[in-house]
Amino acid sequence: MLLKRFAPLLTAAGLLASTVPLLSATQASAAPAADHLRQKPAWHRCSPEQPASYECATLKVPLDYRRPDGRTIDLAISRIKSENPAKRHGAMLLNPGGPGGSGLDLPLMMNEAMPKEVRDQYDLIGFDPRGAGASAPITCGLDEAEQNFDRAYRPETFGSDVTWARTIADKCREKAGSVLPYITTRNTARDMDTIRAVLGERKLSYLGYSYGTYLGAVYAQMFPDRTDRFVLDSGVDPQRIWRGMIQVWATEAEPAFARWTQWAAQRAAEYGLGDSPKAVSETFWELVARADKEPIDLEGMKVDGDMIRSARGVFFYPAQATPLVVALKAAAEGRPLPEGMTVTELKRLLTGGAAADPASDNGTAVFWAVVCGDTGNWPRYTEQYERDAAKDKARYPLYGDFASNIKPCAFWDRPVEAATPMNKRANVLTVQNEWDSQTPLVSGQGLHRALKGSRMVLAAGGEGHGVYLADPTSCANAPVHAYLTTGKLPAQDVTCQNPPNGARQRGTLAPSKPLPIPSGPGRF
């Protein structure tokens, strides 16, 4: 759901439940190699329909790394080896984000997208993170309505929001309770190091998008001596996990909305939404109020004002947001849709593409397992969510109440271990678009700040969730290519100006080349 694409690539305060200490990375490395580190992958052709070079295997990894000889789960991995052994540098692990995104197909896609000088240096390694896809997939038994967590705050419906959040937590506990506490970022990082070990690599290189940036940062902190060339693209701020990462969607939607009103006002003759940013804003909020009173009927889909506000991500892409608002206004007034806009396209823009996604709740189940199980910082009192949602609805009118409203994490079991402190040097490269709806610029800057020793490449003017290779014209591609081929970080942070007709024209909501990067409106 965080997006199957490539050119638009995408908490509970208190004590920890467990007092059993986990081995540190140093202690673990000093211990004798456990069985899971000595296994040999049984590589085989993934599919007769795929190239023979695309190979798959299944590893066994501990469910709970504190008990390496205990219960194991399957971990699905894939690879395409370098075709130039003389230039091969090592193995590069790939992650698309999520949490809960499948990465098994990423070697196929990166094999086509990477320039030859980069591609020659690496065996490309894909994997489905634990709990997701082909790696011991979990389910909470959620229907489509239960998976939607865009819930606007209203005093009269807050009780049903609390019931929804509690129900999600209860159903996940019932369906996946024995594995749920171990579907976390730290355990996925341990799985990454198991992959490194069974591949016989001393160090691991890595390319991670969105949530994958946090996963990569955690690995770099847990296994600093095994961290090689790491590219963290579209950054998650470790200080915001995970409630703050949802709330940042609201705070950063406001400047994006203001930018959109200016863009639309400059094109008033074409779109007719108003000849000043203030007039465009008034047109939008009048449409929201009208839809709240009389929902817009889009061939059976009722669109109220809350649904329009929940499409906050589209306002990061003015060229898409403007036709959307024009079409909604026409539909609300009973006029035909503008030429070139269909009801199907209108629904897709409103839902970020989610309407075409399968109903399976695997991605949603993993999402909640990770964001609730990674940290104990989620409030436990429903009253705090209600206060925050009411306050933020006024402060950030586009999306503030959605972001701060109650989530299932309020009723989740306490995490097994604490979140990972970012206190070790990490010589990694972070990459960021200026206008990113899912991991906004302030979040990417937070990741860069947290990882001492990192460098940042910022594509000024760049739009979209996912930068490197997502837009062939992005100015960020060249410095990332250079790092991956030489291993040398830029001497200082790089800010480059993105071409005006590159990423700006694509946006993440109009995919042109599919890559399994989860980047819909409710994922990282």
URPEKA-V756482 format. One record per pair of residues at least 24 apart in sequence whose ideal C-beta (glycine too) atoms are under 7 Angstrom apart, sorted by sequence separation. I is the first residue (numbers start at 1). J is the second residue. If there is no record, write none. Layout:
i=I j=J
i=I j=J
//
This chain:
i=36 j=60
i=54 j=78
i=55 j=79
i=103 j=127
i=104 j=128
i=203 j=227
i=204 j=228
i=205 j=229
i=206 j=230
i=207 j=231
i=208 j=232
i=209 j=233
i=210 j=234
i=214 j=238
i=382 j=406
i=430 j=454
i=432 j=456
i=434 j=458
i=474 j=498
i=36 j=61
i=103 j=128
i=203 j=228
i=205 j=230
i=208 j=233
i=209 j=234
i=211 j=236
i=324 j=349
i=385 j=410
i=426 j=451
i=429 j=454
i=434 j=459
i=36 j=62
i=54 j=80
i=78 j=104
i=102 j=128
i=142 j=168
i=189 j=215
i=210 j=236
i=426 j=452
i=427 j=453
i=428 j=454
i=429 j=455
i=430 j=456
i=431 j=457
i=432 j=458
i=433 j=459
i=434 j=460
i=439 j=465
i=473 j=499
i=53 j=80
i=80 j=107
i=188 j=215
i=192 j=219
i=214 j=241
i=425 j=452
i=426 j=453
i=434 j=461
i=435 j=462
i=438 j=465
i=53 j=81
i=76 j=104
i=79 j=107
i=140 j=168
i=382 j=410
i=422 j=450
i=425 j=453
i=426 j=454
i=429 j=457
i=434 j=462
i=435 j=463
i=436 j=464
i=437 j=465
i=474 j=502
i=78 j=107
i=104 j=133
i=142 j=171
i=185 j=214
i=189 j=218
i=320 j=349
i=422 j=451
i=433 j=462
i=436 j=465
i=473 j=502
i=474 j=503
i=92 j=122
i=94 j=124
i=102 j=132
i=104 j=134
i=141 j=171
i=185 j=215
i=189 j=219
i=193 j=223
i=196 j=226
i=380 j=410
i=433 j=463
i=80 j=111
i=91 j=122
i=94 j=125
i=102 j=133
i=140 j=171
i=378 j=409
i=379 j=410
i=433 j=464
i=471 j=502
i=36 j=68
i=46 j=78
i=89 j=121
i=90 j=122
i=91 j=123
i=92 j=124
i=93 j=125
i=94 j=126
i=100 j=132
i=140 j=172
i=186 j=218
i=296 j=328
i=378 j=410
i=471 j=503
i=87 j=120
i=88 j=121
i=89 j=122
i=92 j=125
i=185 j=218
i=189 j=222
i=193 j=226
i=298 j=331
i=34 j=68
i=87 j=121
i=91 j=125
i=93 j=127
i=141 j=175
i=433 j=467
i=455 j=489
i=140 j=175
i=296 j=331
i=314 j=349
i=432 j=467
i=455 j=490
i=460 j=495
i=471 j=506
i=41 j=77
i=84 j=120
i=139 j=175
i=140 j=176
i=186 j=222
i=296 j=332
i=372 j=408
i=431 j=467
i=460 j=496
i=461 j=497
i=462 j=498
i=139 j=176
i=372 j=409
i=431 j=468
i=456 j=493
i=457 j=494
i=458 j=495
i=459 j=496
i=460 j=497
i=461 j=498
i=82 j=120
i=138 j=176
i=287 j=325
i=311 j=349
i=371 j=409
i=376 j=414
i=455 j=493
i=460 j=498
i=82 j=121
i=311 j=350
i=313 j=352
i=373 j=412
i=376 j=415
i=459 j=498
i=464 j=503
i=82 j=122
i=368 j=408
i=372 j=412
i=375 j=415
i=463 j=503
i=82 j=123
i=138 j=179
i=284 j=325
i=287 j=328
i=291 j=332
i=374 j=415
i=462 j=503
i=463 j=504
i=81 j=123
i=287 j=329
i=290 j=332
i=373 j=415
i=464 j=506
i=22 j=65
i=136 j=179
i=307 j=350
i=461 j=504
i=464 j=507
i=465 j=508
i=22 j=66
i=79 j=123
i=80 j=124
i=299 j=343
i=375 j=419
i=459 j=503
i=463 j=507
i=464 j=508
i=79 j=124
i=138 j=183
i=287 j=332
i=298 j=343
i=374 j=419
i=431 j=476
i=20 j=66
i=79 j=125
i=301 j=347
i=303 j=350
i=77 j=125
i=78 j=126
i=131 j=179
i=298 j=346
i=77 j=126
i=273 j=322
i=298 j=347
i=431 j=480
i=77 j=127
i=76 j=127
i=271 j=322
i=429 j=480
i=466 j=517
i=75 j=127
i=76 j=128
i=131 j=183
i=273 j=325
i=54 j=107
i=130 j=183
i=273 j=326
i=466 j=519
i=54 j=108
i=264 j=318
i=429 j=483
i=465 j=519
i=75 j=130
i=260 j=315
i=263 j=318
i=271 j=326
i=73 j=130
i=76 j=133
i=130 j=187
i=50 j=108
i=76 j=134
i=130 j=188
i=257 j=315
i=260 j=318
i=264 j=322
i=76 j=135
i=129 j=188
i=253 j=312
i=256 j=315
i=259 j=318
i=263 j=322
i=75 j=135
i=256 j=316
i=429 j=489
i=74 j=135
i=130 j=191
i=260 j=321
i=74 j=136
i=253 j=315
i=427 j=489
i=73 j=136
i=249 j=312
i=127 j=195
i=125 j=195
i=433 j=503
i=437 j=508
i=438 j=519
i=122 j=205
i=438 j=523
i=439 j=524
i=312 j=398
i=438 j=524
i=10 j=97
i=312 j=399
i=309 j=398
i=309 j=399
i=310 j=402
i=2 j=97
i=2 j=98
i=2 j=101
i=93 j=192
i=93 j=195
i=6 j=109
i=91 j=199
i=91 j=201
i=90 j=201
i=93 j=204
i=97 j=209
i=99 j=211
i=90 j=203
i=91 j=204
i=92 j=205
i=93 j=206
i=94 j=207
i=95 j=208
i=96 j=209
i=97 j=210
i=98 j=211
i=91 j=205
i=92 j=206
i=95 j=209
i=97 j=211
i=90 j=205
i=92 j=207
i=97 j=212
i=63 j=179
i=75 j=191
i=96 j=212
i=95 j=212
i=64 j=182
i=77 j=195
i=63 j=182
i=316 j=435
i=95 j=215
i=316 j=436
i=316 j=437
i=65 j=187
i=313 j=437
i=65 j=190
i=242 j=371
i=61 j=191
i=242 j=374
i=61 j=194
i=241 j=374
i=242 j=375
i=241 j=375
i=243 j=377
i=59 j=194
i=243 j=378
i=90 j=228
i=59 j=198
i=257 j=398
i=250 j=392
i=254 j=396
i=253 j=396
i=254 j=398
i=251 j=396
i=253 j=398
i=250 j=396
i=253 j=399
i=317 j=463
i=316 j=463
i=250 j=399
i=249 j=399
i=250 j=400
i=250 j=403
i=152 j=306
i=249 j=403
i=363 j=518
i=247 j=403
i=353 j=509
i=367 j=523
i=37 j=194
i=41 j=198
i=152 j=309
i=246 j=403
i=247 j=404
i=352 j=509
i=36 j=194
i=40 j=198
i=39 j=198
i=37 j=197
i=150 j=310
i=349 j=509
i=37 j=198
i=354 j=520
i=353 j=520
i=354 j=521
i=352 j=520
i=352 j=521
i=241 j=419
i=256 j=435
i=183 j=366
i=238 j=422
i=185 j=370
i=183 j=369
i=184 j=370
i=319 j=505
i=183 j=370
i=320 j=507
i=252 j=440
i=176 j=365
i=180 j=369
i=184 j=373
i=185 j=374
i=320 j=509
i=183 j=373
i=184 j=374
i=252 j=442
i=317 j=507
i=320 j=510
i=181 j=373
i=248 j=440
i=317 j=509
i=172 j=365
i=180 j=373
i=248 j=442
i=235 j=430
i=248 j=443
i=314 j=509
i=172 j=368
i=232 j=428
i=313 j=509
i=25 j=222
i=235 j=432
i=25 j=223
i=222 j=420
i=230 j=428
i=231 j=429
i=232 j=430
i=233 j=431
i=234 j=432
i=245 j=443
i=221 j=420
i=227 j=426
i=230 j=429
i=9 j=209
i=10 j=210
i=168 j=368
i=224 j=424
i=231 j=431
i=221 j=422
i=218 j=420
i=234 j=436
i=221 j=424
i=236 j=439
i=240 j=443
i=235 j=439
i=217 j=422
i=234 j=439
i=220 j=426
i=237 j=443
i=240 j=446
i=236 j=443
i=239 j=446
i=2 j=210
i=220 j=428
i=235 j=443
i=313 j=521
i=217 j=426
i=235 j=444
i=237 j=446
i=238 j=447
i=234 j=444
i=237 j=447
i=236 j=447
i=239 j=450
i=235 j=447
i=238 j=450
i=235 j=448
i=147 j=361
i=144 j=359
i=232 j=447
i=147 j=364
i=142 j=361
i=162 j=382
i=140 j=361
i=139 j=361
i=142 j=364
i=139 j=362
i=138 j=362
i=137 j=362
i=140 j=365
i=139 j=365
i=138 j=365
i=138 j=366
i=158 j=386
i=210 j=438
i=210 j=439
i=132 j=362
i=217 j=447
i=11 j=242
i=132 j=363
i=138 j=369
i=186 j=417
i=234 j=465
i=11 j=243
i=181 j=413
i=234 j=466
i=233 j=466
i=234 j=467
i=132 j=366
i=182 j=416
i=186 j=420
i=213 j=447
i=217 j=451
i=233 j=467
i=131 j=366
i=181 j=416
i=233 j=468
i=153 j=389
i=153 j=390
i=231 j=468
i=131 j=369
i=169 j=408
i=153 j=393
i=168 j=408
i=165 j=406
i=165 j=407
i=169 j=411
i=165 j=408
i=169 j=412
i=161 j=405
i=162 j=406
i=161 j=406
i=165 j=410
i=166 j=411
i=165 j=411
i=153 j=401
i=152 j=401
i=231 j=480
i=152 j=402
i=151 j=402
i=150 j=402
i=153 j=405
i=231 j=484
i=151 j=405
i=229 j=483
i=210 j=465
i=229 j=484
i=209 j=466
i=149 j=407
i=229 j=487
i=100 j=362
i=100 j=363
i=98 j=363
i=100 j=366
i=99 j=366
i=100 j=367
i=98 j=366
i=99 j=367
i=98 j=367
i=99 j=370
i=99 j=371
i=245 j=524
i=236 j=524
i=209 j=517
i=210 j=519
i=211 j=524
i=210 j=524
i=3 j=353
i=1 j=354
i=114 j=469
i=1 j=357
i=113 j=469
i=11 j=371
i=16 j=376
i=11 j=372
i=1 j=363
i=14 j=376
i=13 j=376
i=118 j=481
i=11 j=375
i=12 j=376
i=13 j=377
i=121 j=485
i=11 j=376
i=12 j=377
i=11 j=377
i=12 j=378
i=13 j=379
i=14 j=380
i=115 j=481
i=118 j=484
i=11 j=378
i=12 j=379
i=13 j=380
i=118 j=485
i=12 j=380
i=117 j=485
i=150 j=522
i=149 j=522
i=22 j=417
i=17 j=413
i=12 j=409
i=17 j=414
i=11 j=409
i=12 j=410
i=16 j=414
i=17 j=415
i=18 j=416
i=16 j=415
i=17 j=416
i=18 j=417
i=12 j=412
i=14 j=414
i=16 j=417
i=12 j=414
i=16 j=418
i=109 j=515
i=106 j=516
i=105 j=516
i=103 j=516
i=102 j=516
i=101 j=516
i=101 j=517
i=101 j=518
i=100 j=518
i=96 j=516
i=97 j=517
i=98 j=518
i=96 j=517
i=97 j=518
i=96 j=518
i=97 j=519
i=98 j=523
i=98 j=524
i=97 j=524
i=10 j=438
i=2 j=438
i=10 j=465
i=8 j=464
i=9 j=465
i=10 j=466
i=8 j=465
i=9 j=466
i=9 j=470
i=3 j=465
i=7 j=470
i=6 j=470
i=7 j=471
i=8 j=506
i=10 j=508
i=7 j=506
i=8 j=507
i=9 j=508
i=8 j=508
i=8 j=509
i=8 j=510
i=5 j=508
i=8 j=511
i=7 j=511
i=3 j=508
i=7 j=512
i=5 j=511
i=7 j=513
i=9 j=515
i=6 j=513
i=10 j=517
i=6 j=514
i=9 j=517
i=10 j=518
i=5 j=514
i=6 j=515
i=10 j=519
i=4 j=514
i=5 j=515
i=9 j=519
i=10 j=520
i=6 j=517
i=4 j=516
i=5 j=517
i=10 j=523
i=3 j=517
i=5 j=519
i=10 j=524
i=2 j=517
i=3 j=518
i=2 j=518
i=3 j=519
i=1 j=518
i=2 j=519
i=3 j=520
i=2 j=520
i=1 j=520
i=1 j=522
i=2 j=523
i=1 j=523
i=2 j=524
//
